[in-house]
């Protein structure tokens, strides 16, 4: 290749590693999953909040916890042009709590109930269902510590999965205790961990937040943790009753769960009720969503001493779970009606007719580019439309339109002025 040819060749561009595109028909599945979770939340009175894509780094260091992998290893942090340290959001709860404090939402009716969705960013090794730009839908209920609210939050996630037709998942449930429980348990757990053969990094993690060590996935560490003391065995009377009441509400609503005393979420702010939805069809990346209560987070971020609870549902992971079960949630077609206009005069009449159909609430497309009849009908087939409208010179002259039922191939002739009422009625 000559130098001039080399200079003229353009490099093929692609999305950054670990950052997926969602193109049709996959994007329809994506919207269905996100919509099911948000609709379940909206039905329970959760208002919508749109969060910034990046925040002051201090928000996550203080709110998520410096001992977590998220903060210590996975955040996209950089200095802006004003030399301020900012971070692409790795999760949603800290940002929601910051917004609640900043806008005084906690000064009104409690609990503050909010739903949100969008991309979050974590620098980790990309694999199926684990991306550097991950998609989540979540909710937060802030200001009231009520076991019934905990049960509601869990039930909303469960309803969202059921709306999608997902069945092969399990809800793991535990309590991480209250302030009265956690201090003596922390001391007991640290004493136990001090006797184990751990590397320096793990010992440092145990000193900051020993609960995080229980989440270690390495077999050699898990083997040593077999006899570790469990929080569920060390709950205060108040925390134990709180957890029992959450379970009573879930039982009453018919939400099935499995008590998992070793469940530890990857963020430091969780207290009391903690939960995770797991799908065994996904192998190692089995978690499809989860959350819990956070009693001290508001105060830690400069707000009132108010409790909160919420969840984050992985849209990507849920899509994989649906595929593992063979459940298709994408619409069968992208449009309801497809227009085929044969000739310039027919096209001039078709364009406003299709606009009327859209105004009537139908999804409508047409054959563009002066394609012949064969190519136009091939486009109609590919669209999945239930009906195809055909306008030719004869139909225009007679003031009619042909409506073809794409399921059985039957055709009928309808007056142009009656097409909208016929298809939208």
Buried (B, 14 or more C-beta within 10 A) or exposed (E): EEEEEEEEEEEEEEEEEBBBEBEEBEEBBBBBBBBBBBBBBBEBEBEEBEBEEBBBBEBBBBBBBEBBBBBBEBBBBEEEEEEEEBBBBBBBBBBBBBBBBEEEBBEEEEBBBBBBBBBBBBBBEBEEBBBBBBBBBBBBBBBBBBBEBBBBBBBBBBBBBBBBEBEBBBBBBBBBBBEEBBEEBBEBBEEBBEEBEBEEEBEEBBEBBBBBBBBBEEEEBBEBBEEBBBBBEBBBEEBBEBBEBBBEBBEEEEBEBEEBEBBBBBBBBBBBBBBBBBBEBBEEBBBBBBBBBBBBBBEBBEBEEBBBBBBBBBBBBBBBBBEBBEBBBBBEBBBBBBBBBBBEBBBEBBEEBBEEBEEBEBBBBBBEEEBEEEEBBEBBEEBBBBBBBBBBEEBBEEEBBBBBEBEEEEEEEBEBEEBBEEBBE
